[in-house]
Amino acid sequence: MNDALPLLFDESAREFDIADSSAKLGAMAKGSAAFRYADLFAGIGGFHAMLDHAGGRCVYVSEIDREARQTYVRNWVEPLPPAQRPIVNTDITLATPDEEAVDVPPHDVLAAGFPCQPFSKSGYQRGMEEARGTLFWNIARILEDRTPAVVLLENVRNITGPRHTHEWDVIIQTLREIGYRVSATPSVFSPHLLPPSLGGTPQVRDRVFILGTYVGRDRALSETNVPPTVVRAPVDGWNVHHWDAEWILDDDSTIAEVSKYRLSVDETSWVDAWDDLVRRMWAAKGIRLPGFPLWADDWAPERGLDPFELEAMPRWKSQILIKNARFYDEHRSIIRGWKRANPTFNSFPASRRKLEWQAQDTASLWDTVMHFRPSGIRAKAPTYLPALVAITQTSVIGTRRRRLTPHEAARLQGFGRALSFDGQRDTASYKQVGNGVAVGAAWHVFRTHVERDAADLPDALVRAVRMAPLNPTGDALAEAALIHEARNTPALTGPVAS
């Protein structure tokens, strides 16, 4: 065995000891919970997974989507003894009346992956009143009444973009008026920036996290020079290019009805044709395809382009046409031979006669991760996958000649292999996973925040977070991921001799 492998179980490096971790979690389960939490806009339980991992007990859940709520209850509520089960709510607006106390039990941590809605700009008050009428206002009402020690919110990265500056200001100002010390600088983070041992997964999923500690209104309004909880950068020397999509995949022989995930005859023919061009380029010139979109229907000499037509087009489109013409001029003999060898190519749907190569030096299209998009086939290197979203083209794993299954998609979000969709429609499962929060990323920002603000937080909460194993995702990744990390991460292996 490689000399570096014992470091996988060296607690001085990281808490990899499975037996020790199980003992800690068992002790927490037998005793009283270290803290209580409310899980709003809960989805299928990404926040629940990591807060339970930290020793917390869920006392309140709210999720309006019926199928997502069923998945949540099946996995996180029904396994609990009746006395420990949280209240399950269907609509947070019903629990947050204007004038009465909120119908949410006391708790220490409030977590919410809330929807982003436009805020009224009348009066530019940028506070609690301006948030009224949005779902963020319902969160604010709960914080106002219950003042949990920590609030953890998650949203899409666009919430901090130039089109949402006003919304961002309202959120930060409202939290401060209620008494939460928060940073006005967003914490943007993605699970692929974490190494496997800290809960990372091979998914590029940039999300904004807003973390606040309750310190009272006076302090919150005066202590505004707060840095972001985390920065968007790899953690502990992890090389993000070391990710391997295989680490979240099941063996095909273990997948029920695996045939329904396999590519169709037509889909296979599309990939085979484009793969032939990839291989011809490597064989003839030793180069990869260019990174701009290849539009085979527009391959013609550059001299044939009409400058007046180009001028009338949007610049992005004219530039793509020019690049395609130059690609044709440079590789005309290869393209002609390829077209003769693939006579059915012109009968493909128009969107399948387009290819966007983002797979660097990958030798074959069948070795990439693909997406069949309305704009064409997109190919990426098989290191990490793009963000799962609620409605999108499911990733195609070229080496498996099939799509990602819902369970594999859930592992990209950091859920363990025990997560059950219990025969639910695949379309609903994909949607639920795409709407979820990445367990490892949420745990990283939450743990970092608790460590930083420990002096202002309840001792039991701080102790529980510090005691919890560093990896909240369990068996989401194959063991090969940890072995690879131990062998290739300087923070674990030490300096590499030159």
N, C-alpha and C positions, 0 to 999 in steps of 0.2 A: 504494500500500500504506500502511496505517496507520503513523504514525511510531513507534508502540510496538513494531512487529513485529521490528525488528532486535534488540531485547532478548532475543528467543528464542534468539539465538545469541551473546549477550554473556556470556563466561565470568566477567566481574566480577560479574554478577548471579547466574547459576547455570550449572552445567555442562550446557548444552544442545547443545554442538557435537558433532554426530553423528560426524563424521570423527575428531575428537580422541578421542572415547570409544571408537570402534572400534579406533584405534591402541593405546590403553592396554590394551584387552582382548586384542588380538592379541599384544601383548608378553608379557602374563601367560600366555597359552596356550602360547607358544613356550618360555618358561622354566619353571623349577620353580615349583610352587605356593607361595604365600606362607604358607599354613597348611593344616592338615588338619582335617577335621571328620567327626563321626559324626552320622547322621541317623536318629533313632529315631521309631517310630510315624510313618513318613515320608509316608504318604498318597501323593499323586501328585507331591510334590516342591516344595512352597512354600518350605520352608527351603533346599532345594537350589538353587532358582533364585536366591535372594538371596545365598547364601554363595558360589556360583560367581561371581556378579556381583562379589563383593568380592575375587576372586582365590584362593578356597580350592579345595581338592581333596577330594572325598568319598572316604573310605577304608572306610566301613562304612554299610550301610543295613539297617534292619529294618522290615518291614511285614507284618503277618499276613494282611491281606485279599488274596486271590489276584488279583482283577481290578485292584485299586489297585496292587499290586506290578508287575503286567504293564505298566500304564500308566507307572509310574515307570521301569521298566527300558527300555521302548521309547523314552522321551523323553530320559532322562538317562544311561543306562548303555551301551546298544548303540552310540550314536554315538561313544563313546570308543575309542581304541586299547586292545587287550586289556590291556596292561601298566598302564593308568591306571584300569581299572575297579574300583569298590569291591567289597568282599565284600557279597553280598546275603543277608540272613538272613530267615527266615520267622517266628520266634518268639523274642522277646527273653528269655523265661524260660529257654530252652535255653542261652543264652550267658552266663548269670549264676549259676553254681552257688554254693551257700552257702560252701563251704570252699576252693574252688580259685580260681585267677586267672580273671578274666572273659575270654571269648573274643571280645574286641574289640580291634583294633589301637590303638596310641597315637594320640592326636589332640589338637588344640589347642582345638577348639570342639565342644561337644556340644549339639545342638539336638533338642528333643523336644516334640511336641504330644500330651502324654500324657493318657490317660483319667483321670478323677477317680473314685476308689473310696472307699468308707467305710474309715476306719482303726479298728483296734481301740482301745478306750478303757480297756482293762484296765491299771491301774497309772498311767495318765496320764503315761507316761515322756516322751512328746512327742519322740521321737528316732528313731534308726535302727532300733531293735528294734521300735518301734511301727509303723513303716512296713512291716515284714515281712508278706508275703502280699498286698501290693498291687503294681501295676505301677510305682508310684513307687519302691518298694524296689529294683527292677531297675535303674532309672536311678541310684539312689544307689550301688549296688554298682559300677557302671561308674565313677562319679565317684570313689569311694573308691580304686579300683585305678589309674585312669589320670590322675586329677587334671588334666583339660584346663584351660587358662587361663580359659575362659569357658564358662558353662552358660547356655543360653537355652531356657526352657520356656514353653509357651503352653497356655492352658486357657480354658474358658468363664468368663464373668464371675461366674457363681453360685458359683464356688469360693471367693470372698471374701465370700459372703453369710452371714447369721446362722446358717443351718443347717449351714454348713461351717467355722465358726470353728476347730473342733478340727483338721480336716484341714489347714487353712492353717497353723496353729501347728506341726503336725508337719513339714510341708514346710520351713518356714523354719528351724526348729530343726535338722532333719537336715542341711540344706545347710551351716549354720554349723558343726555338729560335724565335718563332713567337711573344712571349711576354706574355705568360700565366703562372701565378704562379700556379703550380700544385704540388701535393704530389706524391712522387715516391712510396708511400705505398698505395696499392689499398684500396678503400672503398667497402667492400663486405656487401651486405645487402639483406634481404628477407622480403616480406610483412608479414609473420607470426610473425615476431618479434615486429610488431607494434600492439598496442591495437586497438579495433574497432573504438574508438573515434578519432584516429589519422590516419585512413585510412588503417589499417591492414586488411588482409584477410587470411583465413585458407589455405594458399598455401606455401609450403617450396620451395622458388625460389631464391636461392643465385645468385646474379648477381653483376658484378663489375661496379662501377660507377666512372667515372673520371670527376672531376670538376675543372675548372680553372677560375681564374679572370685575366682580362687583366690589366697588370701593366707596360707593356713595356719590351723590351728585356733585358735591363741592370738589372732591378730589378728581372725579372723572372729567369735569369741565376745566380743571386747571392742569392736570397731568396729561397733556395732549401730545407731548413730544415722545411718542412711543414708537420704537422700531417695529417692523413687521415680525411676526413670530418666526417665520422661516423665509428663506430666499429660494428662488428657483435655481437649484444647482445640485449636481450629484452629491450624495451623502457618503462620507467615510471612504472617499477614494474610489467609489464604484464607477466602473467604465460602462456607460449605458450601451455601448456597442457590443457588450458581451451577452446581452440578452438573447435567448433562443426561444422562439415560439413553441418549440417542442415541449418545453417544460410545463406547459399548462394543458397538454393534450392527453386524451385517453388512448389506450391501445384500441385500434378499430374493432378488434374481436370482442371487446367488452361493451360496445355501444349497441343498445337495443335499436333495431330498425336502422342500422347504419346506412342502408341503401338510400334512404330518403335524404341524406346529407351529401351523397355523392353527386358529382357533376353529371349532367345529362350528356347525351351523345352530341348534341349541338354545341353545348358549352365546351366540351372536350375538343371539338373540332376547331373552335375559335382559338383556344389556347395553343393547340398543336400548330396552327398556321403561323401565329405570331412567334411561337417558339422557334419555328424553322428560320425566321428572319434573324432572331437573336443569335442562333447558332451559326448562321452563315456570316454574320458580321464578325463574330469572334474568329471563325476559321479563315476568312479572307483577309481581315485587317487587324485582328487582335484588339478590337475596340468594342466598347459597349454601346448600346443605343443612347442617343442624347436624352436629356431630361425634359425637354419641351414636349408638349403633346404631338404625337405623330398622327396626322390625318391622311390616311392612304388615298382617300378620294381626291385629295388636292396635290398629289405628287405629280408635278409637271415642271418643266424648265423655268427658271426664274425669269428668263427673257420674255416668257409668255404672259407674265402678270401685267394687268392693266393698272398703271399708276393712278389713274383717276378713280377707279373702283377701290383701290387700296386707301386712297385719301378719304373716301366717303365712309369707310368702315371705322368702328372703334379701334383704337390703336392696338389693344391687346390682340384683336383678331388679325389685323393686318400683319403684325409681327409674327404670329404663328404661321400664317400663310407664307411669308417670306422665308422663315426658317425651314419650313417643309420643302419649299422649292429648292433651297440650297442643299438640303439633305439629299433630295432626289438627284440633283446635278452631281453631287460628290460620289454617290453610291449607285448610279444608274444601272450599271451592269449587274450588281448584286440584286437590286430590286426587280429587274426584269427576269432574272433567273428564278427568283423566289416566286414571282407571280405565275410563271409558267408551271412551277411545281405545285402551286396551290390554286387550281382553276376555280374552286368553289368559293374563294375568298370574296368575290364581288357579290355573291348572293347572301353574305352575312348581313344581319341588321346593321343599319348605318352606325349605331353606337358601338358596334363590335368591330368596325373597321377603323377604330381609333384606339391608340395605346399611349399610356403615359408611363414612362419608365423611371421609377424612383428606386431601383434595386441595385444601384451602384455596379459592382463588378460581379454580380451573381451570374453564373454561367448559363442558366436556363430559366425560362419563364416558369417551368414546373418546379423550380427551387425557390420561388418567391411566395409572398403572401399577396393575393389578388383581391380586387373588388370590381365587380361588374356594375359600373355606374352608368347613369344616363349619358354622361359625357365621354364614356369610353371605358376600356379596361385599364385599371391602375395597378401597377406592380411595385411592390416594396420588398426590400431585403427582409429575410425571415428572422430579424433580430427582435423587433417589438412591433406591436400592432397599433393602428390608429385608435383613437377613442371610440369606444362603443357608444352609440347614441340610440335613442328610442326607436327611430324609424330610419333605417339605412340598409345598405347592401351588406349582408353578413360576410365576414372575411372568408376567403377561400384559401385553404392551406394547400399549396401546390404539390408538396411532396405526398400528401394524403389524397389528392384529387377529390376533395370534399370540402364542405363548409364546416365552420366551427359549430359545435353543438351548443345548446343553451347552457349545459353544465360547464363546458369549457369556457364559455363567455363569462359565466359567474366566477370562475377561478381567476380570470383576468381582473375581476373586481376584488379579488382577495378572499372570496368565500371558500370555505373548506369543501371537501368532497362529499360531506354528509348533507349538504344543502339539497332539499328536495323540492321539485316542482310538481311531483305527484300526478303525472299524466296530463298536466295542463297543456293547452295549445302552445306550440313552439312560438308562434307569433307573439303571444302574451308574455312568454318567458323572456324572449329577446328584448321586448319593450321594457320589461321590469328591470332587467340587468342594465340596459342602456340608460335608464333613468336613475340608477343607483349611485351611491357614493363608494369610492374605492376605500376598502377597509384599511389597508396599509398606509395610504396617504393621510387619511383622517386620524389614524392613531399617531402617526409621526408628528403632525402639527399639534394635536391635543397634548401629547406627552411633553413636547417641547414647551408649550405654553404653561402647563402645570409646573414644570421644573423652573421656568423663569419667574413665575409669579407665586412661588411656593410660600413666601412670607405673608401673602394676603389671602391665602386659601386655607380651608379646613385641613387640619393635620391628617385626618383619616383619609381624605381624598388624595393628598400628596403621597402618603405612605402607600396607598393602594397602587397608584400609578408607578411609583418607583419600584414596587415589589413585583409588578407584572413582568413576565418575559417580554423581551424586546420585539419578538415576532408575533403579531396578532393573527396571522393568516393560516397557521397550522399547516395542513397538508395541501394547500392550494397549489403549491409548486412541487414538481418531482424532486426527489432527493438529489438528483444530478445538479440542480441549481446551486444548492449549498456546497456541494463538492467543487463545482467550478469556481464559485466565489472564493472558497478557501485557498484554491490553488493560484488564483489570478488577481487577488486584491492585495495591494501592498500593505494596507492597514492590518491585514491578518497574517500575511506571510513574511513581512519585514522587507528590507531593501533587497532588491534583486542584484546579485553579483554581476558585474560587467565583464 
